[in-house]
Amino acid sequence: MISETSAGDASRLEWFKNSYSDSSNSNECVEVATTPGAVHVRDSKNLPGPRLAFGAGAWVGFVSHTARH
């Protein structure tokens, strides 16, 4: 995992929210953007703030784990 202290060039990323996000309060969610080398995650309440970047293997492991729990 890579911790990024600023959003950097986040304008080039295409962010999206999970389709299961609560539509009555759409700001309580994380957003995800994919690039060839990483999956980026940010807080939808703080768009220019910090974000995390995960390599493909780490992301697959995270999604697999959360799907089972």
PyMOL commands that set and color helices and strands:
alter all, ss='L'
color gray80, all
select helices_A, chain A and resi 10-12+23-25+56-68
alter helices_A, ss='H'
color red, helices_A
select strands_A, chain A and resi 2-4+16-17+30-35+38-43+51-54
alter strands_A, ss='S'
color yellow, strands_A
deselect
rebuild
show_as cartoon
